[in-house]
């Protein structure tokens, strides 16, 4: 009689098929893995996996896929804006400058306010710094109105134009207002030139996109009347900023679709050069005439 052994020996070896080897990550050959890229089917370890719409992909496939993805843009070019950081930064700069005036108004205004004669004699920085100063205490309405306007329409414009174009609009409108003060005024402070530039931008964009422009026209009209009715307001800075702001926005909004970014950059530089050249070539007409 034959009996079974209590402890059978190891099974007889079998021949291993060529495809039975354990797969390893294509980037890390020392790591076993049974997960494959959904696009190229290369084995990938957890460090090389990237979550895709379906399953996982390897690093190279994700990189190649991103090249074909068309990223969103703002309405008139540039990257889309979710948080209007430029608007908040401009608000903060204006408020900080005003706090400096609260501490020492005479020193700040004497050194940084827009003055046509001072710019003519080499203090060119006043063309910019004067646009961040406001009437010193006890006057508060000046900065309150300008910052309210920037808070109200700045984020919308920044989202439509993109942060870089919005920055160029604000600064060139401010510069345009200062240049107008230089040529036809004397001394001024305030962000009003830049704010009126934003008003002009809203008008151009509303027309370009087919929006109802009556609200914008009322806004511009009321502020234009106040400019000439309320004493001690620099109409030069307001109109200069309004014209430059509308011009820059028109160049952005009506730029040709082909080579739009190059066109916008080129025309921005042209406007900047014209404004700088006006200060370098011409004397302050009204100030010297008086």
C-alpha positions, 0 to 999 in steps of 0.5 A: 500500500502506498501512502502520501508523505506528510510533508511534500517536497517543493513543486517541480520547477516550470519554465518561465515565459519571457513576458512573466518578468515583474515590471518596473518604473521606467524612471526608477528601475529599482521600483516594482509597479503594475500601474501604467500611463494611460497614454503611453502605457509605460510603467510608472511608480507613485512618484511618477504618477500624475492624476489625469482626467482618466487614470494616471499619466507619466510626467512626459505625457502630462508635459506634452499635454500641457503644451497643447492646452490653450490657456484662458486670456483676459478679454483684451489679452494677457493672463486672466485675473482672479484677484485684482492684485494691482488694484489693491496695490495701488490702493495701498500705495495711495493710502501709505502716501497719505499717511506720510502726509499726515505725519509731515505734510510740508516735507512730503509735499515740498519734495514730491508734489507735482510742480511744473517749475520743479520738473523743468529744473530736473525733479522729474520724479514729481510727474509720478509721485504727485499722482500718489499724493492728495490734499493733506489733512484736514481735507479728506474728501480728495483721497476718499473720492479717488480711492472709492472710484479706484475700488469701484471700477479698478477690479473690473477693468483689471479683469478685462485688460489683465494686470499688466495692461491695467498697470500701464493704463493707470500709470500712463493716465497718471503721467498724462495728467501730470504732463498736462499740469506741467504744460498748462498748469502749475502745481497739483497733487492727486490720483485724479488724472489716473482715475479719470483715465479709468473713466475714459477706459470704461467708456471705450470698453463699453463701446467696444463690447456693446454695453449700455454707455449711459451710466459711464457718460453720466459719470464722466459728465458729472465729474467734468462739471465738478472739475470746473465748478469746484475751486482749486481742482486741476482741470489739466490733470483731469482732462490729461488723464481722461484723454490718455486713458481713453487713448491707451484703452482704445489701442488695447481694445481695437488692437488687430487680432494678429500680433495683438500683444506686439501691437499693444506693447508697441503702442504703449511705448509710443505713448510713453515716449510722446509724453516723456518727449513733451516734458523734455522738449517743451517748457511749462507754458503757463507757469513761465508765461506768468 
